[in-house]
Amino acid sequence: MKKALITGITGQDGSYLAELLIDKGYEVHGVVRRSSVFNTDRIDHIYQDPHERNSRLFLHYGDLTDSTSLRGILEKTRPDEVYNLGAQSHVRVSFDLPEYTADTVAMGALRLLEAIRDYNNTHGRNIKMYQASSSEMFGSAPPPQSEATPFEPCSPYAVGKVAAYWHCRNYRDAYGMFICNGILFNHESPRRGETFVTRKITRALGRIKHDLQSTLYLGNLDAKRDWGHAKDYVESMWMMLQHDEPDDYAVATGEAHSVKEFLEAAFTYAELDWEKYVSIDKQYLRPNEVDFLQGDPGKARDKLGWKPRISFTELVQSMVDADMELAAREKTLLDAGHDVRISGGARRV
Protein backbone atom coordinates (compact mmCIF):
# COMPACT_ATOMS: atom_id res chain seq x y z
CA MET A 1 0.00 0.00 0.00
CA LYS A 2 1.43 3.38 -1.05
CA LYS A 3 1.59 6.13 1.55
CA ALA A 4 0.99 9.80 0.87
CA LEU A 5 1.51 12.84 3.11
CA ILE A 6 -0.56 15.97 2.46
CA THR A 7 0.09 19.39 3.97
CA GLY A 8 -3.05 21.52 3.89
CA ILE A 9 -5.27 18.44 3.99
CA THR A 10 -8.14 20.35 5.63
CA GLY A 11 -8.36 22.76 2.69
CA GLN A 12 -10.40 22.44 -0.47
CA ASP A 13 -7.68 20.75 -2.52
CA GLY A 14 -6.45 18.63 0.36
CA SER A 15 -9.87 17.14 0.96
CA TYR A 16 -10.45 16.23 -2.69
CA LEU A 17 -6.92 14.84 -3.00
CA ALA A 18 -7.36 12.72 0.12
CA GLU A 19 -10.55 11.27 -1.34
CA LEU A 20 -8.82 10.50 -4.63
CA LEU A 21 -5.83 8.81 -3.01
CA ILE A 22 -7.97 6.71 -0.66
CA ASP A 23 -10.01 5.57 -3.66
CA LYS A 24 -6.74 4.54 -5.32
CA GLY A 25 -5.77 2.42 -2.33
CA TYR A 26 -3.34 4.76 -0.58
CA GLU A 27 -2.80 5.17 3.12
CA VAL A 28 -3.14 8.94 3.56
CA HIS A 29 -1.53 11.11 6.23
CA GLY A 30 -2.36 14.76 6.69
CA VAL A 31 -0.64 17.63 8.47
CA VAL A 32 -2.95 19.83 10.54
CA ARG A 33 -2.12 22.91 12.58
CA ARG A 34 -2.93 22.82 16.28
CA SER A 35 -5.88 25.06 17.04
CA SER A 36 -8.48 25.47 19.76
CA VAL A 37 -11.14 25.07 17.06
CA PHE A 38 -11.38 21.99 14.84
CA ASN A 39 -11.21 22.75 11.12
CA THR A 40 -11.76 19.31 9.66
CA ASP A 41 -15.23 19.84 8.14
CA ARG A 42 -14.04 19.04 4.62
CA ILE A 43 -12.60 15.64 5.55
CA ASP A 44 -14.94 14.50 8.32
CA HIS A 45 -16.84 12.29 5.88
CA ILE A 46 -13.73 10.21 5.08
CA TYR A 47 -12.14 10.21 8.53
CA GLN A 48 -12.38 7.09 10.68
CA ASP A 49 -11.13 6.35 14.15
CA PRO A 50 -7.44 5.44 13.63
CA HIS A 51 -7.99 2.44 15.91
CA GLU A 52 -10.27 0.89 13.28
CA ARG A 53 -8.58 -1.82 11.25
CA ASN A 54 -9.71 -0.41 7.90
CA SER A 55 -8.77 3.21 8.66
CA ARG A 56 -6.58 4.75 5.94
CA LEU A 57 -6.61 8.44 6.90
CA PHE A 58 -4.41 9.69 9.73
CA LEU A 59 -3.83 13.25 10.95
CA HIS A 60 -0.70 14.67 12.57
CA TYR A 61 -0.09 18.00 14.23
CA GLY A 62 2.54 20.03 12.43
CA ASP A 63 3.23 23.33 10.73
CA LEU A 64 5.16 24.55 7.71
CA THR A 65 6.76 27.17 9.97
CA ASP A 66 8.21 24.41 12.20
CA SER A 67 10.89 22.27 10.53
CA THR A 68 11.17 19.96 13.55
CA SER A 69 7.53 18.93 13.24
CA LEU A 70 7.95 18.26 9.51
CA ARG A 71 10.97 16.03 10.06
CA GLY A 72 9.18 14.16 12.83
CA ILE A 73 6.12 13.53 10.67
CA LEU A 74 8.26 12.21 7.81
CA GLU A 75 10.01 9.78 10.16
CA LYS A 76 6.69 8.64 11.60
CA THR A 77 4.74 8.23 8.37
CA ARG A 78 7.49 7.20 5.88
CA PRO A 79 5.55 8.39 2.82
CA ASP A 80 6.15 7.51 -0.82
CA GLU A 81 4.65 10.80 -1.99
CA VAL A 82 4.34 14.25 -0.40
CA TYR A 83 1.85 16.85 -1.61
CA ASN A 84 2.62 20.35 -0.34
CA LEU A 85 -0.72 22.17 -0.46
CA GLY A 86 -0.40 24.11 2.80
CA ALA A 87 -0.05 27.90 2.65
CA GLN A 88 -1.57 31.25 3.49
CA SER A 89 -3.37 31.16 0.17
CA HIS A 90 -5.58 34.26 0.10
CA VAL A 91 -4.03 36.79 -2.29
CA ARG A 92 -5.73 39.90 -0.88
CA VAL A 93 -4.83 38.89 2.69
CA SER A 94 -1.19 38.47 1.67
CA PHE A 95 -0.91 42.24 1.33
CA ASP A 96 -1.98 42.57 4.97
CA LEU A 97 0.20 39.67 6.20
CA PRO A 98 3.23 39.69 3.90
CA GLU A 99 5.76 38.28 6.41
CA TYR A 100 3.52 35.43 7.51
CA THR A 101 2.65 34.68 3.87
CA ALA A 102 6.34 34.52 2.93
CA ASP A 103 7.08 32.32 5.94
CA THR A 104 4.41 29.74 5.13
CA VAL A 105 4.54 29.87 1.32
CA ALA A 106 8.22 30.34 0.47
CA MET A 107 10.09 29.28 3.59
CA GLY A 108 7.51 26.57 4.34
CA ALA A 109 8.28 24.87 1.03
CA LEU A 110 12.03 25.21 1.68
CA ARG A 111 11.71 23.66 5.15
CA LEU A 112 9.79 20.74 3.66
CA LEU A 113 12.35 20.27 0.89
CA GLU A 114 15.19 20.18 3.40
CA ALA A 115 13.30 17.72 5.60
CA ILE A 116 12.67 15.42 2.63
CA ARG A 117 16.28 15.70 1.41
CA ASP A 118 17.57 14.79 4.85
CA TYR A 119 15.12 11.90 5.13
CA ASN A 120 16.10 10.60 1.69
CA ASN A 121 19.81 10.69 2.55
CA THR A 122 19.27 8.99 5.91
CA HIS A 123 17.03 6.20 4.64
CA GLY A 124 18.17 5.77 1.04
CA ARG A 125 14.79 6.86 -0.28
CA ASN A 126 13.60 9.21 -3.03
CA ILE A 127 10.24 10.55 -1.89
CA LYS A 128 8.26 12.12 -4.72
CA MET A 129 7.05 15.64 -3.97
CA TYR A 130 4.33 17.77 -5.50
CA GLN A 131 4.55 21.53 -4.97
CA ALA A 132 1.36 23.56 -5.32
CA SER A 133 2.44 26.45 -7.50
CA SER A 134 -0.06 29.06 -8.64
CA SER A 135 -1.14 30.96 -11.74
CA GLU A 136 -0.80 34.11 -9.61
CA MET A 137 2.95 33.78 -10.27
CA PHE A 138 2.30 35.00 -13.83
CA GLY A 139 0.78 38.22 -12.52
CA SER A 140 0.84 40.87 -15.23
CA ALA A 141 2.25 38.59 -17.95
CA PRO A 142 -0.08 38.62 -20.99
CA PRO A 143 -2.29 35.55 -21.56
CA PRO A 144 -2.34 32.76 -22.42
CA GLN A 145 0.22 31.71 -19.83
CA SER A 146 2.12 28.41 -19.95
CA GLU A 147 5.15 26.79 -18.33
CA ALA A 148 7.35 28.92 -20.61
CA THR A 149 5.78 32.26 -19.61
CA PRO A 150 8.07 34.46 -17.47
CA PHE A 151 6.75 35.12 -13.97
CA GLU A 152 5.65 38.67 -13.11
CA PRO A 153 4.21 38.30 -9.58
CA CYS A 154 1.95 41.10 -8.31
CA SER A 155 1.34 40.16 -4.66
CA PRO A 156 3.28 38.89 -1.63
CA TYR A 157 1.51 35.55 -2.11
CA ALA A 158 2.65 35.32 -5.73
CA VAL A 159 6.22 36.31 -4.83
CA GLY A 160 6.27 33.57 -2.19
CA LYS A 161 5.01 31.02 -4.70
CA VAL A 162 7.69 32.05 -7.21
CA ALA A 163 10.36 31.54 -4.55
CA ALA A 164 8.93 28.12 -3.66
CA TYR A 165 8.82 27.17 -7.35
CA TRP A 166 12.53 27.99 -7.80
CA HIS A 167 13.48 26.26 -4.56
CA CYS A 168 11.86 23.11 -5.98
CA ARG A 169 13.58 23.49 -9.35
CA ASN A 170 16.91 23.96 -7.58
CA TYR A 171 16.50 20.90 -5.36
CA ARG A 172 15.41 18.82 -8.33
CA ASP A 173 18.47 19.82 -10.36
CA ALA A 174 21.01 19.86 -7.53
CA TYR A 175 20.02 16.71 -5.67
CA GLY A 176 18.15 14.63 -8.25
CA MET A 177 14.94 14.74 -6.22
CA PHE A 178 11.62 13.84 -7.84
CA ILE A 179 9.77 17.16 -7.53
CA CYS A 180 6.93 18.49 -9.69
CA ASN A 181 5.57 22.03 -9.72
CA GLY A 182 1.88 22.13 -10.58
CA ILE A 183 1.07 25.65 -11.77
CA LEU A 184 -2.64 25.46 -11.17
CA PHE A 185 -4.98 28.15 -12.39
CA ASN A 186 -8.03 29.08 -10.32
CA HIS A 187 -9.99 26.04 -9.23
CA GLU A 188 -13.19 26.18 -7.22
CA SER A 189 -15.86 23.95 -5.71
CA PRO A 190 -18.57 23.96 -3.03
CA ARG A 191 -15.69 23.39 -0.57
CA ARG A 192 -13.96 26.65 -1.47
CA GLY A 193 -13.35 28.99 1.46
CA GLU A 194 -16.05 31.61 1.90
CA THR A 195 -13.63 34.54 1.59
CA PHE A 196 -12.65 33.60 -1.98
CA VAL A 197 -14.66 35.53 -4.55
CA THR A 198 -16.46 32.62 -6.23
CA ARG A 199 -17.64 31.08 -2.98
CA LYS A 200 -18.39 34.51 -1.56
CA ILE A 201 -20.74 35.02 -4.50
CA THR A 202 -22.58 31.70 -4.24
CA ARG A 203 -22.74 31.80 -0.44
CA ALA A 204 -24.27 35.28 -0.52
CA LEU A 205 -26.61 34.26 -3.32
CA GLY A 206 -28.03 31.42 -1.25
CA ARG A 207 -28.56 33.74 1.72
CA ILE A 208 -30.14 36.45 -0.47
CA LYS A 209 -32.52 33.91 -1.98
CA HIS A 210 -33.60 32.87 1.54
CA ASP A 211 -33.94 36.47 2.83
CA LEU A 212 -30.94 36.12 5.14
CA GLN A 213 -28.83 38.79 3.42
CA SER A 214 -29.59 41.82 1.27
CA THR A 215 -26.27 42.97 -0.18
CA LEU A 216 -23.10 41.38 -1.56
CA TYR A 217 -19.96 43.52 -1.41
CA LEU A 218 -17.26 42.81 -3.98
CA GLY A 219 -14.14 44.40 -5.45
CA ASN A 220 -12.95 44.25 -9.07
CA LEU A 221 -15.65 42.73 -11.27
CA ASP A 222 -13.60 42.97 -14.47
CA ALA A 223 -10.76 40.65 -13.43
CA LYS A 224 -10.67 37.57 -15.64
CA ARG A 225 -9.70 34.12 -14.43
CA ASP A 226 -9.39 30.60 -15.83
CA TRP A 227 -11.78 28.74 -13.51
CA GLY A 228 -11.95 24.95 -13.24
CA HIS A 229 -13.19 22.45 -10.66
CA ALA A 230 -10.85 21.43 -7.84
CA LYS A 231 -11.93 17.80 -8.17
CA ASP A 232 -10.48 17.72 -11.69
CA TYR A 233 -7.33 19.56 -10.71
CA VAL A 234 -6.25 17.31 -7.84
CA GLU A 235 -6.18 14.42 -10.29
CA SER A 236 -3.46 16.27 -12.22
CA MET A 237 -1.38 16.44 -9.01
CA TRP A 238 -1.46 12.67 -8.67
CA MET A 239 -0.76 12.15 -12.39
CA MET A 240 2.38 14.28 -12.19
CA LEU A 241 3.89 12.04 -9.52
CA GLN A 242 3.06 8.89 -11.52
CA HIS A 243 4.98 10.11 -14.57
CA ASP A 244 8.41 8.65 -15.33
CA GLU A 245 10.26 11.97 -14.96
CA PRO A 246 9.60 14.97 -12.72
CA ASP A 247 8.53 18.12 -14.54
CA ASP A 248 6.47 21.30 -14.21
CA TYR A 249 2.97 21.67 -15.62
CA ALA A 250 0.40 24.41 -16.08
CA VAL A 251 -3.08 23.09 -15.27
CA ALA A 252 -6.02 25.04 -16.65
CA THR A 253 -9.19 24.85 -18.74
CA GLY A 254 -7.88 27.17 -21.43
CA GLU A 255 -10.81 29.58 -21.17
CA ALA A 256 -11.32 32.66 -19.00
CA HIS A 257 -14.32 34.41 -17.48
CA SER A 258 -14.62 37.69 -15.58
CA VAL A 259 -15.95 37.99 -12.05
CA LYS A 260 -18.95 39.71 -13.60
CA GLU A 261 -19.56 36.68 -15.83
CA PHE A 262 -19.41 34.41 -12.78
CA LEU A 263 -21.93 36.69 -11.05
CA GLU A 264 -24.25 36.62 -14.04
CA ALA A 265 -24.06 32.84 -14.40
CA ALA A 266 -24.76 32.27 -10.70
CA PHE A 267 -27.57 34.78 -10.27
CA THR A 268 -29.23 33.85 -13.58
CA TYR A 269 -29.26 30.20 -12.49
CA ALA A 270 -31.01 31.32 -9.28
CA GLU A 271 -33.40 33.54 -11.31
CA LEU A 272 -32.18 36.79 -9.74
CA ASP A 273 -30.69 40.02 -11.14
CA TRP A 274 -27.23 40.43 -9.61
CA GLU A 275 -27.17 44.18 -10.20
CA LYS A 276 -29.91 44.65 -7.60
CA TYR A 277 -27.81 43.09 -4.84
CA VAL A 278 -24.11 43.81 -5.55
CA SER A 279 -22.17 46.85 -4.31
CA ILE A 280 -18.49 47.66 -4.79
CA ASP A 281 -16.33 48.08 -1.68
CA LYS A 282 -12.83 49.45 -2.24
CA GLN A 283 -11.42 47.43 0.66
CA TYR A 284 -11.71 44.34 -1.53
CA LEU A 285 -9.55 45.83 -4.30
CA ARG A 286 -5.94 44.65 -4.40
CA PRO A 287 -3.17 47.27 -4.19
CA ASN A 288 -1.72 45.64 -7.30
CA GLU A 289 -4.33 43.97 -9.46
CA VAL A 290 -3.91 40.97 -11.77
CA ASP A 291 -6.28 41.58 -14.66
CA PHE A 292 -6.21 38.48 -16.84
CA LEU A 293 -5.13 34.88 -16.20
CA GLN A 294 -5.81 32.24 -18.83
CA GLY A 295 -3.79 29.06 -18.99
CA ASP A 296 -2.44 26.90 -21.78
CA PRO A 297 -2.78 23.29 -20.53
CA GLY A 298 -1.27 21.73 -23.67
CA LYS A 299 1.71 20.15 -21.91
CA ALA A 300 -0.43 18.53 -19.19
CA ARG A 301 -2.77 17.25 -21.86
CA ASP A 302 -0.06 15.85 -24.12
CA LYS A 303 2.35 14.41 -21.51
CA LEU A 304 -0.03 13.39 -18.72
CA GLY A 305 -3.26 12.81 -20.62
CA TRP A 306 -5.03 15.21 -18.26
CA LYS A 307 -8.00 17.31 -19.25
CA PRO A 308 -10.83 18.95 -17.28
CA ARG A 309 -14.18 17.19 -17.23
CA ILE A 310 -16.37 19.73 -15.42
CA SER A 311 -17.37 22.82 -17.41
CA PHE A 312 -17.56 26.40 -16.15
CA THR A 313 -21.36 26.31 -16.17
CA GLU A 314 -21.45 23.01 -14.27
CA LEU A 315 -18.97 24.39 -11.74
CA VAL A 316 -21.05 27.51 -11.07
CA GLN A 317 -24.29 25.59 -10.80
CA SER A 318 -22.84 23.00 -8.42
CA MET A 319 -21.63 25.76 -6.13
CA VAL A 320 -24.98 27.55 -6.24
CA ASP A 321 -26.85 24.32 -5.49
CA ALA A 322 -24.65 23.55 -2.49
CA ASP A 323 -24.95 27.05 -1.03
CA MET A 324 -28.70 27.14 -1.62
CA GLU A 325 -28.97 24.02 0.50
CA LEU A 326 -26.69 25.52 3.14
CA ALA A 327 -28.77 28.70 3.32
CA ALA A 328 -32.00 26.70 3.53
CA ARG A 329 -30.63 24.83 6.57
CA GLU A 330 -29.58 28.11 8.14
CA LYS A 331 -33.05 29.56 7.50
CA THR A 332 -34.71 26.53 9.10
CA LEU A 333 -32.61 26.88 12.25
CA LEU A 334 -33.24 30.61 12.49
CA ASP A 335 -37.00 30.14 12.04
CA ALA A 336 -36.86 27.61 14.87
CA GLY A 337 -35.38 30.27 17.14
CA HIS A 338 -31.70 29.31 17.00
CA ASP A 339 -29.12 32.08 16.71
CA VAL A 340 -26.74 30.40 14.29
CA ARG A 341 -24.54 30.90 11.29
CA ILE A 342 -23.86 27.84 9.14
CA SER A 343 -20.44 27.89 7.47
CA GLY A 344 -19.10 25.24 5.13
CA GLY A 345 -21.56 22.68 6.43
CA ALA A 346 -20.85 23.32 10.13
CA ARG A 347 -23.26 25.02 12.51
CA ARG A 348 -21.91 27.93 14.52
CA VAL A 349 -24.01 28.95 17.54
N, C-alpha and C positions, 0 to 999 in steps of 0.2 A: 504494500500500500504506500503510495507516494504521500509525502507530507509537504504542506504549504504553510507559510507564515505570512500573515497579512497585517501590515500596519494600517490604521484607519479602517478597521473592519466594521465599526459601528456606523460609518458613513454610507451614503447612497451606493457608491461603487463597491465598497467593501462588502456590503450585504449581498449584492447581486453576484459578486465574484465568489463569495463563500458558498452560495447556493449552487453555482455552476460547478465548483470544484468538488463539493460533496456528491453531486449527481454523477461526477466522473470517477468517484471512488476514492477521493483523497481523504486523508485525515487533515483537518484544517485547524490551525492555531491563529489566534488573533491577539494583537496588542491593544490594550485599552488603558486609557489614562485613569488614574485614581481620582475619584470625585465623590462628593457627598450625595450626588444625585445620579442614579443609574441612567445611562443613555444607550440602552441596548434595544430600543423599540424595533429597529429595523431587522434585528437578527433573532428576536425572541421566538419566532415561529420555527426556527431551525435549531435552536439551542436545546440540548438535553442535559440532564444531570450527568456530570462527568463520571459518576460512579456506575452509570448504566453501561452494560457490556457493549451495546451497539452505538454508543456516543462517538461522534467523529468531529465535534466542534469543541475546542477548548480555548479559554480566554486567559490572558496573562497580563498582569499589571506592568506597564512600562511606559516610556516616553521617548520621543525622538530627541529631546533635549538632555537625555541622561544616557550616556554611552554605556555605563555599567549595567543598566537594566537591559539594554539591547544585547550585550554580550551574554548576559545570564540567560536570556530567553533563547538565544541561539543554541547554547550548550544544553538547555533543558529539552528543547523541541527537536533539534537536529533535522531541520527541514531540507527538502530537495530544491524547493523554490521559495523565493521571497518576493512579495509584491509590496512595494513601498507606496501606499496610497495616502498615508498620513500627512497632514499639513494644516496650516492656517490658510484655508483655500478661498476665502472671500476677498475678491479683488478690491472692492471699495474699502473694506475694513483694513486692508494692508496699508493704506495711506495713513490710517490712524494708529496702527500698530506695526510700524516698519521694522523695528528691532526684533520683536517677537516673531514676525513673519519670516525674516531672514534666518532666525535661529532654528525655526522648525522646518522651513522649506529647504534652504541651502545647507546649513550646517547639519540639520537632521539627516539629510541624505548622505552627507560626508561621514557622519558618525556611523551610520548603518553600513556604508561601504567598508570602513575600517574594521568594523566588528566582523563582517563577513570575510574579509581578507585574512584577518587573524585566525578566524575559525578554520578557513580553508587550509591555511599553512599548518595549523596544529593537528588537524585530523586528516589531511590528505584528501580533502573534498574539493568540489567546484560547484558550490551552490549557484543556481541560476537566479538572477535578480531582474525584476521588472521595476523600472522607475517611471512613476506617473509624471510625465512632462505635460505641458499645456500649450494650447494654441495662443494663449495670451503672450507667450514668448515672442510671437511674430509682431505684436503691437501695431505699429504704423506701417509695416511692410505691405505693399499693395497685393491684393488677392489675384488669383488663387495662390494659397501658400502650400508649400510642400516641404519635404525633408531638406531640399536644396535652398530654400528661401532663407536669407540672412535674418537673424533675430534683431528686432528693434523694440525691446521691452518698454512698456509705458506705465509700469506700476511697480511698487516694491515686491509684490507677489511675483510678477513676471520676471523681474531681475533675479529673485531667489530661484525661480525655476530654471532660468538660463544657467545660473551657477551650478545647480544640481545636475543639469544635463551634461555640462562639460566635466564635472567631477566624474560622472559615470563613463563618459567617453575616455577620459584619462585613465581610469582604473581598468577599463577594458583593454586599452592599448598597452598600458605599462605592465599589467600583471596577468594578462590573458584570461580575465574573468568573463563569465558569460553574463553580460548585462545588456538589456534592451531598454531604450527610451521609447515610450509610447507617447507621441505628441497628439493627444486627444483634443479634438475640438469640442465645443459645448455639447454636453450630453445630459439629458434630463429624465425625469420619471416622477411618478407619484411619491417617491421616497426622497425627492430633492428637498434640501433644507428650505424653510419658509422665508428666509431672507434673500434667497436667490430670485432674480426677477421673474422667471417663468413660474415658479411655485408661488411666489408672492401674488402673481396675477390669478392663478387658478384657485388659490386658497381664499383670496378676497372675493372672487366671483361666486364661490359657493356660499360664502357668508352674506353677500349682497342678495343673492337669490332667495335666501331664507330670512331676510330682514334682520340680520345680525350686524350688518355693517352698511354704511352709506357711501363711503368714499375710498378710493384706492389712490394712494400717492406714489408716483413714480418719478424717475429722472429722465434720461435721454431716450426718447421713443424712436429715434432714427437710427440707432446703432443696429448694425446687421451682424447676425451670427449664423454659423453652420450648426444647426441643432439636430442631434440624433437622440436615440434612446439608450440609456445607460446599460440596459440589459444586453443590447447588441455589442456595445463597446467593451464590456468586460470580457467578452469572448475573444476579442482581438488580443487582450493582454495575455490570456492563456496560450493562444496560438503563437505568439511571439516566442514564448519560452519553449515551445515544442519544435521550433524550427532548428535546422542543423547548425546554423551559425547565428550568433548574436548580431543584431542590427537595430536601426532606428526607423520608426514608421510613423507617418501622419495618418490619423484615423478620423475620417469625416464622412459626411454624406455627399459632399460635392455641391450642395445647394445652400443658399443663405436666405434668411428672412429677417426683417426688422422686428424690433420689439412691438412696433405698432401692428405689424402683420400677425404676430402672436396674439396680441390683444384682440384683434378683429376675429381671428379664428376661434378663440376661446369664447368670447362673448356672443358671437353669432351662433355657435353650437348651443349655447344656453338661452338663445333667443332674447338677448339683451343688446342695447346700444352702448358700447363702451364709453363713448364720449359724454354720456350723462353721468358717469360715475368716476372718471379719472381726472386727477389734478396733478400738476407738476410741482414737485418740491425740490428746490435747488440743493438741499442737503444730500440728495441721492445722485447728484452729478459727480463724476470723478474729476479730480484736479487735472488729469491728463487722460483724455478719452481715447479709446480704441474704436474706430468707426466701423471697420468692415473686416470680418474674419470669414473666410470661405476656403475650405481645405481641398486639396487634391489627393484623394486616397488611392491613386493608381498603384503605388508600390505595394501597399497592404493587400490590394486586390490581386495583383499579379504574383507576388511572392508567397503570400499566406493563404490566398483564396478567401479572404474576408470581404464581406460586403454587408451593409445594413439591411435589415429585413423590415423594420418598422418605419413607416413614412412619417413625415412631419404632421400631417393631419391626424394620423392615428395616435401619435405621441400627445398632441394637444388634447384630443378627445379623451384619452385614457387618464390624463391628469385632471381634466375637468370632472370626469365621472367620479374619480376617487375623492376629490375635494367636495363635490356635491354631497356624497355620502357622509363625509366627515362633518360637514356643516349641518346636515340633517340630524345626526346624532347629538351634536352640540345643542341644536334647537330643542330637541326632545328633552334633554336634561334641564335646560333653562326653563322650559315650560312646566317642568315638574318641580321647579323651585330650587334647583341646585345652582349655585354660583360657580360655574366651571368655564374652563377654556380648553377645548380639545386641540392637541397639537401632535401632528404626525401619528395619529392613532391612539395617543395616550391621553388620559383625562387628567387635567390639572385643576384641583379644587382650590 
